[in-house]
Amino acid sequence: MDVEHAVVALGFFAFCGGLIDAAVGGGGLVQVPALLHALPQHSLAAVFGTNKLAVLAGNLSSISGYLKRIKIHWKLILPTLLAAFVFSFLGALSVSVVPKRLMEVVVFFVLIAMAIYTFIEKNLGLAGRDRHFGTKDIALGVFFGGVIGFYDGVFGPGSGSLLLFIFVKVFGFDFLNASASAKLVNLGTFSAALLFFIPSGNVLWAIGGVVALCNMAGSLTGVFLALRYGSGFIRIFFLVLLVFLIGRMGMNIFF
């Protein structure tokens, strides 16, 4: 594949990754393999750093779209975001000592449980509960933000989808608000990762700029679709993404 076709293909997958990520999370499952294929001469760290630059740009685009239409529960989201930021950085620092294989297996079975539960509970996340978030909720937010932030720093695939499910199941959000809230928390994890990758020189700025623009375009499209078709659309999209994620991780684990 020549350079021109490689850039076009990379742009297309970045657009698709941004669209998926804006709606339900998990866009890295599309974008990272595309980057690995297009950049075989570069290290894994450079690929991951370049991907984080692109997804941060896309994330900012999707957040700007959601903030105009969605009421954000800042009392819960801000401490959750801060915990995710801190533990994502710690996860990136621990990447050489944490057994990724074990983490992948655990997340694989967690995703299966999430998919089954979401499929069985037909009304899950279709309507949010108007509630006050107290100290216990904030503590839970910090806990889950820390756990998923650490996972994102060490490994990463599916972190946005895990956050979305937690906001729906644990905190009673509808899928639309949960998607917007997950994007805000991921802002912390992506920023923390870049604090690790940029100083170490593991960001390919030229390629990252192109991928970032395409990811942003996909993110804006994903936000438009989510706002246009609501929580029912996101629920279906979420289930499809979980099946894809489970299949991909299962292939890596068992074959």
PAROKOL-751459 format. One record per residue (C-alpha): residue in one letter; x, y, z. Coordinates in steps of 0.02 Angstrom, whole numbers, plus 50000, padded with zeros to 5 digits. Each point is the difference from the previous one (the first is absolute). Layout:
! residues N
ATOM res    px    py    pz
ATOM   A     X     Y     Z
...
This chain:
! residues 255
ATOM res    px    py    pz
ATOM   M 50000 50000 50000
ATOM   D 50075 50169 49950
ATOM   V 50007 50148 50118
ATOM   E 49849 50088 49925
ATOM   H 49887 49848 50015
ATOM   A 50066 49965 50176
ATOM   V 49955 50175 50057
ATOM   V 49825 49986 49923
ATOM   A 49971 49832 50083
ATOM   L 50066 50065 50166
ATOM   G 49887 50152 49988
ATOM   F 49848 49890 49966
ATOM   F 50033 49888 50151
ATOM   A 50035 50153 50108
ATOM   F 49831 50072 49947
ATOM   C 49913 49836 50045
ATOM   G 50094 49991 50165
ATOM   G 49948 50177 50045
ATOM   L 49818 49964 49957
ATOM   I 49996 49843 50108
ATOM   D 50094 50082 50143
ATOM   A 49884 50151 50005
ATOM   A 49845 49891 50013
ATOM   V 50049 49852 50109
ATOM   G 50189 49996 50024
ATOM   G 50116 49866 49932
ATOM   G 50058 50092 49845
ATOM   G 50178 49948 50035
ATOM   L 49953 49824 49944
ATOM   V 49987 50070 49824
ATOM   Q 50133 50134 50003
ATOM   V 50145 49912 50088
ATOM   P 50006 49849 49882
ATOM   A 49995 50120 49852
ATOM   L 50148 50097 50072
ATOM   L 50096 49840 50034
ATOM   H 49972 49945 49819
ATOM   A 50048 50170 49928
ATOM   L 50153 50027 50111
ATOM   P 50091 49833 50010
ATOM   Q 50169 50087 50011
ATOM   H 49956 50092 50160
ATOM   S 49996 49938 50180
ATOM   L 49841 49953 50093
ATOM   A 50028 50148 50114
ATOM   A 50002 50119 49851
ATOM   V 49840 49922 49932
ATOM   F 49912 50013 50168
ATOM   G 50061 50178 50029
ATOM   T 49941 50055 49827
ATOM   N 49832 49916 50030
ATOM   K 49978 50090 50167
ATOM   L 50032 50167 49914
ATOM   A 49865 49963 49872
ATOM   V 49871 49935 50124
ATOM   L 50029 50150 50114
ATOM   A 49960 50116 49854
ATOM   G 49846 49898 49956
ATOM   N 49948 49994 50182
ATOM   L 50007 50189 50014
ATOM   S 49892 50014 49844
ATOM   S 49868 49881 50066
ATOM   I 49998 50085 50170
ATOM   S 49968 50170 49920
ATOM   G 49851 49924 49909
ATOM   Y 49929 49915 50154
ATOM   L 50020 50148 50118
ATOM   K 49879 50104 49896
ATOM   R 49859 49875 50024
ATOM   I 50035 49890 50152
ATOM   K 49989 50044 50184
ATOM   I 50163 49943 50079
ATOM   H 50001 49949 50185
ATOM   W 50163 50089 50039
ATOM   K 49995 49958 50186
ATOM   L 50025 49817 49953
ATOM   I 50098 50018 49837
ATOM   L 50141 50115 50058
ATOM   P 50068 49888 50140
ATOM   T 49978 49848 49888
ATOM   L 50099 50088 49862
ATOM   L 50138 50050 50121
ATOM   A 50018 49822 50066
ATOM   A 50005 49933 49822
ATOM   F 50136 50126 49954
ATOM   V 50112 49956 50148
ATOM   F 49981 49811 49984
ATOM   S 50018 50001 49811
ATOM   F 50170 50081 50021
ATOM   L 50046 49873 50135
ATOM   G 49942 49862 49882
ATOM   A 50111 50065 49860
ATOM   L 50148 50002 50121
ATOM   S 49959 49820 50052
ATOM   V 49981 49933 49825
ATOM   S 50156 49892 50010
ATOM   V 49954 49911 50163
ATOM   V 49811 49970 49983
ATOM   P 49953 49834 49916
ATOM   K 49900 50059 49850
ATOM   R 49945 49823 49958
ATOM   L 49911 49981 50167
ATOM   M 49920 50171 49983
ATOM   E 49939 49957 49825
ATOM   V 49919 49837 50061
ATOM   V 49913 50088 50146
ATOM   V 49932 50139 49888
ATOM   F 49946 49871 49870
ATOM   F 49883 49914 50125
ATOM   V 49941 50168 50070
ATOM   L 49949 50051 49824
ATOM   I 49903 49838 49976
ATOM   A 49906 50031 50163
ATOM   M 49964 50180 49946
ATOM   A 49933 49944 49830
ATOM   I 49886 49867 50076
ATOM   Y 49934 50119 50133
ATOM   T 49967 50141 49875
ATOM   F 49913 49880 49880
ATOM   I 49887 49927 50136
ATOM   E 49957 50167 50081
ATOM   K 49904 50074 49853
ATOM   N 49967 50167 50088
ATOM   L 50175 50024 50068
ATOM   G 50062 50175 49962
ATOM   L 49850 50053 49896
ATOM   A 49946 50126 50133
ATOM   G 50109 50080 50133
ATOM   R 49955 50027 50182
ATOM   D 49999 50177 50068
ATOM   R 50099 49981 50160
ATOM   H 50115 50086 50122
ATOM   F 50179 49935 50006
ATOM   G 50065 49987 50177
ATOM   T 50165 49953 50081
ATOM   K 49976 49814 49968
ATOM   D 49970 50030 49813
ATOM   I 50153 50112 49987
ATOM   A 50106 49868 50088
ATOM   L 49937 49870 49877
ATOM   G 50039 50117 49856
ATOM   V 50178 50025 50063
ATOM   F 50020 49811 50021
ATOM   F 49937 49956 49826
ATOM   G 50093 50147 49922
ATOM   G 50161 49939 50081
ATOM   V 49977 49819 49948
ATOM   I 49955 50038 49820
ATOM   G 50130 50138 49990
ATOM   F 50135 49877 50054
ATOM   Y 49937 49872 49875
ATOM   D 50002 50131 49861
ATOM   G 50178 50048 50044
ATOM   V 50062 49820 49998
ATOM   F 49897 49924 49860
ATOM   G 49847 50100 49945
ATOM   P 49880 49913 49878
ATOM   G 49819 50022 50053
ATOM   S 50030 50125 50141
ATOM   G 49870 50121 49929
ATOM   S 49871 49860 49989
ATOM   L 50036 49947 50179
ATOM   L 49973 50179 50058
ATOM   L 49838 50015 49902
ATOM   F 49931 49841 50080
ATOM   I 50049 50057 50175
ATOM   F 49913 50167 49978
ATOM   V 49842 49911 49941
ATOM   K 49996 49856 50124
ATOM   V 50077 50075 50157
ATOM   F 49947 50182 49987
ATOM   G 49836 49983 49905
ATOM   F 50046 50106 49848
ATOM   D 49913 49976 49833
ATOM   F 50115 49943 49861
ATOM   L 50013 50174 49923
ATOM   N 50056 50085 50161
ATOM   A 50112 49853 50042
ATOM   S 50087 50014 49831
ATOM   A 50033 50186 50026
ATOM   S 50062 49970 50178
ATOM   A 50115 49858 49945
ATOM   K 50078 50118 49872
ATOM   L 50039 50125 50138
ATOM   V 50083 49868 50109
ATOM   N 50099 49935 49851
ATOM   L 50064 50178 49979
ATOM   G 50097 49967 50160
ATOM   T 50068 49831 49946
ATOM   F 50055 50059 49828
ATOM   S 50083 50157 50069
ATOM   A 50094 49900 50130
ATOM   A 50061 49877 49869
ATOM   L 50067 50143 49893
ATOM   L 50095 50068 50150
ATOM   F 50092 49835 49993
ATOM   F 50018 49980 49810
ATOM   I 50046 50178 49947
ATOM   P 50154 50025 50110
ATOM   S 50065 49829 49947
ATOM   G 49986 50050 49816
ATOM   N 49867 49871 49958
ATOM   V 49880 50110 49900
ATOM   L 50011 50010 49810
ATOM   W 49934 50177 49981
ATOM   A 49975 50007 49810
ATOM   I 49907 49835 49988
ATOM   G 49913 50035 50165
ATOM   G 49935 50165 49931
ATOM   V 49919 49917 49850
ATOM   V 49926 49861 50106
ATOM   A 49940 50127 50128
ATOM   L 49905 50102 49869
ATOM   C 49913 49845 49934
ATOM   N 49963 49941 50176
ATOM   M 49924 50170 50040
ATOM   A 49889 49990 49845
ATOM   G 49942 49826 50054
ATOM   S 49970 50060 50178
ATOM   L 49889 50142 49942
ATOM   T 49902 49877 49893
ATOM   G 49983 49880 50147
ATOM   V 49935 50139 50113
ATOM   F 49875 50053 49867
ATOM   L 49933 49822 49984
ATOM   A 49993 49977 50190
ATOM   L 49906 50164 50027
ATOM   R 49886 49969 49851
ATOM   Y 49949 49822 50043
ATOM   G 50021 50000 50189
ATOM   S 50032 49866 50131
ATOM   G 49912 49860 49904
ATOM   F 50123 50020 49855
ATOM   I 50149 50005 50119
ATOM   R 49940 49843 50090
ATOM   I 49996 49902 49837
ATOM   F 50166 50074 49943
ATOM   F 50073 49956 50171
ATOM   L 49945 49818 49987
ATOM   V 50072 49984 49824
ATOM   L 50164 50076 50060
ATOM   L 50007 49880 50149
ATOM   V 49977 49850 49885
ATOM   F 50140 50064 49888
ATOM   L 50112 50036 50150
ATOM   I 49968 49829 50078
ATOM   G 50036 49914 49834
ATOM   R 50161 50095 49973
ATOM   M 50065 49973 50176
ATOM   G 49947 49818 49995
ATOM   M 50102 49973 49842
ATOM   N 50153 50077 50085
ATOM   I 49979 49894 50157
ATOM   F 49956 49830 49930
ATOM   F 50080 49994 49827
